[in-house]
C-alpha cells in the first residue's frame, strides 16, 4: 500500500499554511516504516487540481489542511474519513480548500481517489504576507500530531521519533524545503 501525507495551504497567509507546516514538522521529526507499505509526504501548496495525477498513484491519503466548520472555535481539530465528514464541515473555506474538495470529488467520479482522510484545524487568521501560525493553531499542533500518529499505528505502521524540532523553527525556511 502506498500512503501519502499531503499538506495543503498557502504559507504566506498565516494559519492557512498549517497543512504545509504540519507535514514539514512530521517529516522532520518522525520516520514511518512497514515491511510492505510506503509512506510519503508532500507539500501540495495550493495546487489542488494539479495534484490529481500524483494523488492517483496512492492507495491511502491523509490531507492536512484548514477546515471551515460552523459553530466551532479556532483551533478545533478534526480527523475524519472524507466519505463521512461531520455535518458542521461546510467546505466553504478558502479557494484552495474548495478546489481540493473538487479535485477529490472528480477523482472519486472516475474511480481514482485513494481512501482519503482529512486532518484539519479551524483557522484563526488568514492574513496576507504573514509567515507563521497564531497561538490557537500552534496549540492545536500536538492534538493533530497525536491523531495522525494514532492513525498511522492503526494501519500497522511503526512510528519512530527521530528529532524534536519545534514547528516554529521550520516555518521561516518552509518555502525552501526539498520535497520527498
N, C-alpha and C positions, 0 to 999 in steps of 0.2 A: 504494500500500500504506500502510495506517495501522499504526504501530508504537507500542506503549505500554511504557514502562519503569515498572514498578509496584513501589513499596516497601511491604513488609508488615511489621508488627510493632507492639509496644507500647513506645513510647519511655520509659515510666515503669519498665520492667523491665530496665535496663542493656543488655546485649548483645542482648536481644530486639528492641530498636529499630533494629538495624543496617540493616535494609532501608530504613526511612524515612530515616534519617540519610544513607545512601549515595545515595539518589535525590536528596535535597536537595543534597548535595555535588556530584553530577554536574550538576544543574540550574544551580547557582551558577557552576560552573567551565567548562562546555562548551556549545557550540552545535552542533547537528546540522543538516545540510542535504542535500537531494537534490531534483532537479527534479520528481520525481513522488511522493516519499514524505513522509509527515507523521510526525514523531516527537514524542510527548507524554510527559510524566512525571506520575506521580500518587502521592500519599501515600495508600495504601489502608488504613493503620492496621490494625485487626483486623476489618475489615468482612466479608471473605471472601464469603459468600453474597450480601450486599448489593451486591457489585461486579459480579455476573453481567450485569446489563443494560449496564453500561459496557464490560466486557471483550468482550462480544459484538459491539461496534462495530469491533473491531480485527482486523487480519489476522495480526499478529505481536506476541507478548507476551514480555517478559522480566520474570520475577518475582524480586525481590531480597528475600531473607529468611534467617533462620537455617535450618539443616537439621540433622537428627539422623542421625548416621552411626555405625554400630557400629565399634568398634576404631580410632577416629581421635582425634586430639588437637584441643583447642580452637584455633581459628584456621585450621583446614584449609578451603580454598576449593574449592568445586565449581561447575562450569558445565556444564550438560548439557541435552540435549533432554528434555522431560518424558516423551516416549514411550520413552526408553531410559535410565532412571535407573540409576546404578551400583548394584550389588547391596547395598552397605553402607548405602544410604539407606533408612531404615525408616519414614519419615513418622510416627513416633510421638512427635514433639516436643511443642511447646506446643499448647494448644487451638486457637489461630488457625492453626497450621501444618496440623493435621488438617482444620480447616474449609476451608482454602484448597484442599487436596487434594480434598475432597468437592466443592467448587464447580467445580473444573476437570474432575473426573470427570463431574459432572452435565452440564456444558456439552458435553463430548465425546459423551455419550449422545444428546443432541438435535442434535448437529452444529453447535453454536455456538462451540466452543472454537477460538481462534486457534492458529496454530503457536506452541507455548509452550516457552520456555527457562527454566531455573532457575539463578540466580546465588545461591549460598548459602554460608554460612560456619557452621562448627560453633561454637556459643556457649560461653563460659566461665561467665558468671554471669547468672542470671535472678533478680535480686533486686528485690523491690517498692520503688518510690519511690527509684530511683537513676537519675538522668538522665545518661547518659554511657556510654562504651564502655570495656571493660577493655583492658589493654595488648596482649594477644594478638589481640584483634579489631581494635584500632586498627592493629596491624602488618599485618593482612590486607587493609586497605583498598587499598593500591597493587596488590596481586595481583588484587583484584576489579576495580579500575579498568582495569588492563591487559586483563583478559579481556573486559570489556564493550566497551571501545574497539576491540579486535580484532574482536569480533562485529559491531559497527556498521560498521566499514570493510569487513568481509567482505560485508556487504549492499549495499555501494556507497555508503554514506552518508559524506559529508565531515564530519570531526570537527575543530572549532576550539576550542583552549583560549582562553578569554576572561578568566579570572581565576585567581588562585592562593589561594583561600580555604581554609584547613585545615578538615577536617571538625569538629574540636573547637570551632572558632569558631562553627559553625552550630547545634550541639546545644542550647545554652541557650535559644534562641529558636525551636526547631523546631516547637513546637506553635502558633506564631503565623504561620507561613508561609502565604501565599496559594497556592492550587493553580492550575497551568497546564495 
